Every structure is written in structure tokens, then in C-alpha cells.
Amino acid sequence: MSFALESDALHARVQAYARGEAGEGFDALALAIAEYQRKHAPGFARLVRRHGSALDTVDSIPAVPAEAFRLTRVAVHPPELDQVRFCTSGTSSADTGTHPMRRLDTYRLLSVEFGRAALASSLGGPAVVVALAPDPGTPEASSLGCMLRFFMHDFGAGSERWLVRPEGVDVDALAQAATTARGEGRPLLVLATAFALVALLDRAAGTRVQAPEHTLVMLTGGFKGKSRSVEPELLRSQVAALFGIDPARVVGEYGMTELTSQLYEGTAPHAELQGPAGVYLAPPWLRVAPVDPISLAPLPEGEIGLARFVDLGNIDSAIAVVTEDLIRRAGPGIQLLGRRPATTPRGCSLAVESLLLGSGGD
């Protein structure tokens, strides 16, 4: 299995790059991963041929639509080598797909490194970490649940506190965690989806969580398929009021199952990652750009397009992924502008066709 040796070498290079120990740049690594995927993944090779790409620049790497993870297996390696299979979200079983990973250690390193820059570096020490989520079990089927577990062990004392039960958010357990944090002189880190926070607000019914001064809330996800939603800024202010903290301490995170890396707002006080509210910042190993929905070509500053990601963590799946999320460049990062209407953009349709069917002769 020569591809496994090539993959392991690329994992080592990406991990060194993430730790700041590499002597090579982003472009060289991205092109090396793209060439590895072209060599060993027939679907991606067809996509490259259809684009007529020489794989000589990062922009020349054809992006795999996120939809493809629902329609086919997007992976270089065979299923028996999967260490984990993360399920994509959807409103029905027909909408879900998988992101298989041959190795989990790179995912752990990348998510923890940037989570530390955006969140833990603001806390000043080990925190009491809670997740407003159900226990994902082992092995985890949720990439978010897996990341939250990493954070509990790396940013806290290793104990796991999953506070969503079948009957809803356990407000009493949250209050107890806040009491523990205050009593031990430790900060509180709350990891939550937007919908879980809305459920918490409903159950709290106007009462306040007596949280430590240095409490931080990581807010992720939207309301797709959910029964109730709240506008982002209103939710942020309500959550801040519930915990008695500044709204800047409610930090937005953006991630998706089809990616290995995440983006964050840089609002946490004194964190390594700093930026304006509403602007999501990428780590050094991830590039994000708006692209035209028909040609999938990069768009200039200020124009709205589909989000195209080049993620060095996606070594064994798809180095470049395009989603139906709408974004716009904003200074050092991007603004998230919601999702495109349900119709699949033409450029994504053509890319999926290439992956599944080929283009003449295969």
C-alpha cells in the first residue's frame, strides 16, 4: 500500500506546518496533497482532467462539492482503513453523508491548535469545560462531538461533561459546573450549538447562571431543520446576559464535517486570535475564498460567492471543497451570509458529474 506511506509522509508535513516547524509553504503542501489525491483517487483524477488542470497553482486545484460526500465515498483509502467515519448533518437520512478519516491525530492537532488560539489562550489556565451536546459515544460519528471531546481533555482537567439529555439541556448540571469553576478559581468554557443555547435560554426562563468572570462560550452551528431560531446578534446578547459576561466572550465557530479545520471569530479578550465580531478567521493551514457559482473561479474583494476551502488537513479526502454557503471577504477573514437557495449551483453540478461519471472514456 504505497499510498499509505505517501499519506503518512503528508500527515507528518502538515503537522509540522501546523506547529510552525516546516520549511515549506502552504502552496507547496497543497499541491503535493492534490497530486497525491489525483494519483490515487480515480474520481478526483477525472475532475482534474475535466478542468484541464495542471495542478500548478492552488487556484488550479478543482474543488469537490460538499454535496459529493453525500453521493459517493470521498476518500483515497479503502473503507477497511477508516479510523473514523464522521456523518454529515441533514434533515433526513437521504441528506446525510460521511467523511472518512484514515488518521485522527491530524484532526486532533489542527482543531486543538486553533481552538487554543481562539479560545483557550483567553482563559488564563485550565478551565471547567462543558458541552451543551449529547455524549457522542465512541467511536464518534460526529466531527463536532469529537472536537468537543478533544477540548474537554486538552483545555480542561479531562473530565467529560455532556449536558444535553433526552429531556433537554440539563440546567442544574450547568449551574453545578459554574459553581465548581467559581469554587476552584477556574474559568468556565461552554461549548454549544446555536440550537442548544436557544433550548438553554428557554429552560432557564430568565434566571441567570452564576458563572465565573472569565467564562467563555463557543457558539457554533445554525438552525437548519430546527423548530425555532433566533437572530445571531440577539442570541449572542441573550447568551451573554444569561452568563453575565461581555458579548465579546461569546465566540463564533464555523466548521463542517467535510473539512478538518475550523474558523473562529477573534473576539475573546486577550486571546492569540484577534479580529472584529462577525468576521471569521482561518488558521494558516486553511484558505477560504468566495467563488463564482457557475465557473467556481475566485471572486474579487467585496463580491459574494460560494465558499471554497483549501484545507491541508483533508489529506485523505478532498484538499479543496466548495460549499453552498455564501461568503464575502472582510479584511482578515470572511463574513458568513447564509446558504444559497436549494438549487445546486451549476458549477457544483458539473463537478459532481465528473466525480461520479467521468467525462468521456472512463
C-alpha positions as CSV (number, residue, x, y, z in Angstrom):
1,M,0.0,0.0,0.0
2,S,2.3,2.7,-1.3
3,F,-0.5,5.3,-0.9
4,A,-0.4,4.8,2.9
5,L,3.3,5.6,3.0
6,E,2.7,8.7,0.9
7,S,-0.3,9.7,3.1
8,D,1.7,9.3,6.3
9,A,4.5,11.5,4.9
10,L,1.9,14.2,4.1
11,H,0.4,13.9,7.5
12,A,3.8,14.5,9.0
13,R,4.4,17.5,6.8
14,V,1.1,19.1,7.6
15,Q,1.5,18.5,11.3
16,A,5.0,20.1,11.2
17,Y,3.5,23.1,9.3
18,A,0.7,23.5,11.9
19,R,3.3,23.5,14.7
20,G,5.4,26.1,12.8
21,E,8.2,23.7,12.3
22,A,8.0,23.3,8.5
23,G,10.4,24.7,6.0
24,E,7.8,24.7,3.2
25,G,4.9,26.9,2.4
26,F,1.1,26.5,2.1
27,D,1.2,26.3,-1.7
28,A,3.8,23.5,-1.9
29,L,1.9,21.4,0.7
30,A,-1.5,22.0,-1.0
31,L,-0.1,21.0,-4.4
32,A,1.6,17.9,-3.0
33,I,-1.7,16.8,-1.4
34,A,-3.6,17.5,-4.6
35,E,-1.1,15.4,-6.7
36,Y,-1.4,12.6,-4.2
37,Q,-5.2,12.6,-4.5
38,R,-5.0,12.8,-8.3
39,K,-2.7,9.8,-8.3
40,H,-4.7,7.6,-6.0
41,A,-8.4,8.7,-6.3
42,P,-9.9,8.0,-9.7
43,G,-12.9,10.3,-9.1
44,F,-10.6,13.3,-8.3
45,A,-8.4,12.4,-11.3
46,R,-11.5,12.6,-13.6
47,L,-12.3,16.0,-12.1
48,V,-8.8,17.3,-12.7
49,R,-8.9,16.1,-16.3
50,R,-12.3,17.7,-16.9
51,H,-10.9,21.0,-15.6
52,G,-7.8,20.6,-17.8
53,S,-5.8,21.4,-14.7
54,A,-2.0,21.1,-14.5
55,L,-2.2,21.4,-10.7
56,D,0.5,24.0,-10.8
57,T,-1.2,26.7,-8.5
58,V,-3.6,26.4,-5.6
59,D,-6.3,28.1,-7.6
60,S,-5.9,25.4,-10.2
61,I,-7.0,22.6,-7.8
62,P,-10.6,21.7,-8.7
63,A,-12.9,21.8,-5.7
64,V,-15.0,18.9,-4.7
65,P,-18.6,20.0,-3.8
66,A,-19.6,19.2,-0.3
67,E,-22.7,17.5,-1.8
68,A,-20.4,14.8,-3.1
69,F,-19.8,13.5,0.4
70,R,-23.5,12.6,0.4
71,L,-23.5,11.0,-3.0
72,T,-20.2,8.9,-3.0
73,R,-17.3,8.0,-0.9
74,V,-14.7,10.8,-1.0
75,A,-11.5,9.2,0.2
76,V,-8.2,7.9,-1.2
77,H,-8.1,4.9,1.0
78,P,-10.5,1.9,1.2
79,P,-13.2,1.6,3.8
80,E,-11.3,-1.1,5.9
81,L,-8.7,1.6,6.7
82,D,-11.1,4.1,8.1
83,Q,-10.2,5.1,11.7
84,V,-13.4,7.0,11.9
85,R,-16.4,8.0,9.7
86,F,-17.9,11.3,10.5
87,C,-21.6,11.7,9.4
88,T,-22.6,14.9,7.7
89,S,-25.7,16.7,9.0
90,G,-29.0,16.7,7.2
91,T,-32.7,17.0,7.7
92,S,-33.3,13.4,6.7
93,S,-31.2,10.2,6.2
94,A,-31.1,10.9,2.4
95,D,-29.4,14.2,3.1
96,T,-26.5,12.7,5.2
97,G,-23.1,11.6,4.0
98,T,-19.8,10.6,5.5
99,H,-16.3,12.0,5.7
100,P,-14.0,9.0,6.3
101,M,-10.6,9.6,8.0
102,R,-7.7,7.2,7.9
103,R,-6.0,9.0,10.8
104,L,-7.5,11.0,13.6
105,D,-4.3,12.5,15.0
106,T,-4.0,15.3,12.4
107,Y,-7.6,16.3,13.0
108,R,-6.9,16.5,16.7
109,L,-3.7,18.5,16.3
110,L,-5.3,21.1,13.9
111,S,-8.6,21.5,15.9
112,V,-6.8,21.8,19.2
113,E,-4.1,24.2,17.9
114,F,-6.6,26.7,16.5
115,G,-9.1,26.2,19.3
116,R,-6.3,27.1,21.7
117,A,-5.5,30.3,19.7
118,A,-9.2,31.3,19.6
119,L,-10.5,30.1,23.0
120,A,-8.1,28.6,25.5
121,S,-5.5,31.3,25.2
122,S,-8.1,33.7,26.6
123,L,-8.8,31.7,29.7
124,G,-5.5,32.0,31.6
125,G,-5.4,28.4,32.7
126,P,-7.2,25.1,32.7
127,A,-11.0,25.5,32.6
128,V,-14.1,23.6,33.7
129,V,-15.3,22.6,30.2
130,V,-18.9,21.7,29.5
131,A,-20.6,20.8,26.2
132,L,-24.3,21.5,25.5
133,A,-24.4,18.4,23.4
134,P,-25.2,14.7,24.0
135,D,-22.3,12.3,24.6
136,P,-21.2,11.3,21.0
137,G,-20.1,7.9,22.1
138,T,-17.0,6.0,20.8
139,P,-16.1,5.9,18.0
140,E,-17.7,9.3,17.4
141,A,-19.9,9.7,14.4
142,S,-20.0,13.5,14.8
143,S,-16.9,15.5,13.9
144,L,-18.2,18.3,16.2
145,G,-18.7,15.9,19.1
146,C,-15.2,14.5,18.5
147,M,-13.7,18.0,18.6
148,L,-15.6,18.9,21.8
149,R,-14.1,15.8,23.4
150,F,-10.7,17.0,22.4
151,F,-11.3,20.3,24.0
152,M,-12.6,18.8,27.3
153,H,-9.3,16.9,27.6
154,D,-6.9,19.5,26.3
155,F,-8.4,22.7,27.8
156,G,-9.8,21.3,31.0
157,A,-8.9,18.6,33.5
158,G,-10.0,15.7,31.3
159,S,-13.4,15.1,32.8
160,E,-16.3,15.0,30.4
161,R,-19.5,16.9,31.0
162,W,-22.2,16.4,28.3
163,L,-25.2,18.4,29.3
164,V,-27.9,17.5,26.8
165,R,-30.1,14.7,27.9
166,P,-33.1,13.1,26.2
167,E,-35.3,15.5,28.0
168,G,-33.2,18.6,27.0
169,V,-30.4,20.7,28.4
170,D,-29.5,19.9,32.0
171,V,-29.6,23.4,33.5
172,D,-28.8,22.1,37.0
173,A,-25.7,20.3,35.8
174,L,-24.6,23.6,34.1
175,A,-25.2,25.5,37.3
176,Q,-23.1,22.9,39.2
177,A,-20.3,23.2,36.7
178,A,-20.3,27.0,37.1
179,T,-20.3,26.6,40.9
180,T,-17.3,24.2,40.7
181,A,-15.4,26.7,38.5
182,R,-16.0,29.5,40.9
183,G,-15.1,27.4,43.9
184,E,-11.8,26.3,42.3
185,G,-11.0,29.7,40.9
186,R,-11.1,28.4,37.3
187,P,-12.7,29.8,34.1
188,L,-15.7,28.1,32.6
189,L,-15.7,27.2,28.9
190,V,-19.1,26.4,27.4
191,L,-19.2,24.6,24.0
192,A,-22.6,24.8,22.3
193,T,-24.5,24.8,19.2
194,A,-26.9,27.7,18.5
195,F,-29.9,25.5,18.9
196,A,-28.7,24.1,22.2
197,L,-28.2,27.7,23.5
198,V,-31.8,28.6,22.5
199,A,-33.0,25.5,24.3
200,L,-31.0,26.6,27.4
201,L,-32.5,30.1,27.3
202,D,-35.9,28.6,27.1
203,R,-35.3,26.2,30.1
204,A,-33.5,28.9,32.1
205,A,-36.6,31.1,31.8
206,G,-34.9,34.3,32.6
207,T,-32.8,33.1,35.5
208,R,-29.0,33.7,35.3
209,V,-26.2,31.2,35.5
210,Q,-23.8,32.4,38.3
211,A,-20.7,31.9,36.1
212,P,-17.1,33.0,36.8
213,E,-15.9,36.3,35.4
214,H,-13.7,34.6,32.8
215,T,-16.4,32.4,31.3
216,L,-16.2,31.9,27.5
217,V,-19.0,30.5,25.3
218,M,-18.1,28.9,21.9
219,L,-21.2,29.2,19.6
220,T,-21.4,27.1,16.5
221,G,-23.9,25.9,14.0
222,G,-27.2,27.2,12.8
223,F,-30.9,26.2,12.8
224,K,-31.3,24.0,9.7
225,G,-34.2,21.7,10.2
226,K,-34.9,23.0,13.7
227,S,-38.2,24.1,15.1
228,R,-37.0,27.5,16.4
229,S,-34.3,30.0,15.5
230,V,-33.0,33.3,16.9
231,E,-31.2,36.0,15.0
232,P,-27.4,35.8,15.6
233,E,-26.8,39.1,17.4
234,L,-29.9,38.7,19.6
235,L,-28.8,35.2,20.5
236,R,-25.3,36.5,21.4
237,S,-26.7,39.2,23.6
238,Q,-29.1,36.9,25.3
239,V,-26.4,34.3,26.0
240,A,-24.1,37.0,27.3
241,A,-26.9,38.2,29.7
242,L,-27.6,34.6,30.8
243,F,-23.9,34.1,31.9
244,G,-23.4,37.7,33.0
245,I,-20.5,38.2,30.6
246,D,-19.5,40.6,27.8
247,P,-20.9,39.7,24.4
248,A,-17.3,39.5,23.1
249,R,-16.9,36.4,25.2
250,V,-19.5,34.6,23.0
251,V,-17.2,33.5,20.2
252,G,-18.5,32.2,16.9
253,E,-17.0,29.0,15.4
254,Y,-17.6,27.7,11.9
255,G,-16.9,24.2,10.9
256,M,-18.3,21.4,8.8
257,T,-18.0,17.7,8.6
258,E,-16.4,17.8,5.2
259,L,-13.5,19.8,6.5
260,T,-10.8,19.0,9.0
261,S,-10.2,22.7,10.0
262,Q,-12.4,25.4,11.6
263,L,-12.7,29.1,11.6
264,Y,-13.4,31.4,14.6
265,E,-14.2,35.0,15.4
266,G,-11.3,36.6,17.2
267,T,-13.3,38.4,19.9
268,A,-12.2,36.5,23.1
269,P,-10.3,39.0,25.3
270,H,-6.6,38.6,25.3
271,A,-6.7,35.5,23.0
272,E,-4.0,34.9,20.5
273,L,-6.6,35.2,17.7
274,Q,-7.9,38.7,17.4
275,G,-10.4,40.2,14.9
276,P,-13.7,42.0,14.7
277,A,-17.0,40.4,15.6
278,G,-18.8,38.8,12.7
279,V,-15.6,38.1,10.8
280,Y,-14.4,34.5,10.8
281,L,-10.7,33.9,10.7
282,A,-8.9,30.9,9.2
283,P,-5.8,29.1,10.6
284,P,-2.6,29.2,8.5
285,W,-3.4,25.7,7.1
286,L,-6.8,26.7,5.7
287,R,-7.6,29.1,2.8
288,V,-11.1,30.4,2.2
289,A,-12.3,32.3,-0.8
290,P,-15.7,33.3,-2.4
291,V,-16.1,31.7,-5.9
292,D,-18.5,32.2,-8.8
293,P,-21.3,29.6,-8.6
294,I,-21.0,28.8,-12.4
295,S,-17.3,28.9,-13.1
296,L,-16.1,28.3,-9.5
297,A,-13.5,30.9,-10.2
298,P,-12.3,33.2,-7.4
299,L,-14.2,36.5,-7.0
300,P,-12.6,39.9,-6.2
301,E,-12.8,41.7,-2.8
302,G,-16.3,42.6,-1.8
303,E,-18.3,40.2,-4.0
304,I,-20.4,37.5,-2.6
305,G,-19.8,33.9,-3.7
306,L,-19.8,30.3,-2.7
307,A,-17.3,29.3,0.0
308,R,-14.3,27.5,-1.4
309,F,-11.9,25.9,1.1
310,V,-8.4,24.6,0.6
311,D,-7.8,22.5,3.8
312,L,-4.4,20.9,4.3
313,G,-6.0,18.7,6.9
314,N,-8.1,16.9,4.2
315,I,-5.1,14.7,3.2
316,D,-7.1,11.5,2.6
317,S,-10.3,13.0,1.2
318,A,-10.5,16.3,-0.8
319,I,-8.0,19.0,-0.4
320,A,-10.4,21.6,-1.9
321,V,-14.1,21.7,-1.1
322,V,-16.8,24.1,-2.3
323,T,-20.0,24.5,-0.3
324,E,-23.3,26.3,-0.8
325,D,-22.6,28.7,2.0
326,L,-22.4,32.3,0.8
327,I,-19.4,34.4,2.0
328,R,-17.7,37.7,1.4
329,R,-14.1,38.7,2.1
330,A,-13.9,41.1,5.1
331,G,-10.5,42.3,5.9
332,P,-8.5,39.5,7.5
333,G,-11.3,37.0,7.2
334,I,-14.8,36.3,5.8
335,Q,-18.4,37.1,6.6
336,L,-20.9,34.3,6.6
337,L,-24.0,35.3,4.7
338,G,-26.2,32.2,4.9
339,R,-26.8,29.4,2.4
340,R,-27.7,29.6,-1.3
341,P,-31.2,28.6,-2.2
342,A,-31.8,24.8,-2.5
343,T,-31.0,24.6,-6.2
344,T,-27.4,23.2,-6.6
345,P,-25.2,25.7,-8.4
346,R,-24.3,24.8,-11.9
347,G,-20.5,24.6,-11.2
348,C,-21.1,22.2,-8.4
349,S,-23.3,20.0,-10.5
350,L,-20.7,19.7,-13.2
351,A,-18.0,18.9,-10.6
352,V,-20.2,16.1,-9.0
353,E,-20.9,14.7,-12.5
354,S,-17.1,14.5,-13.1
355,L,-16.6,12.7,-9.8
356,L,-19.3,10.2,-10.3
357,L,-19.5,9.6,-14.0
358,G,-16.3,10.9,-15.6
359,S,-16.2,12.8,-18.8
360,G,-15.7,10.7,-21.9
361,G,-13.8,7.4,-21.8
362,D,-13.7,6.4,-18.1
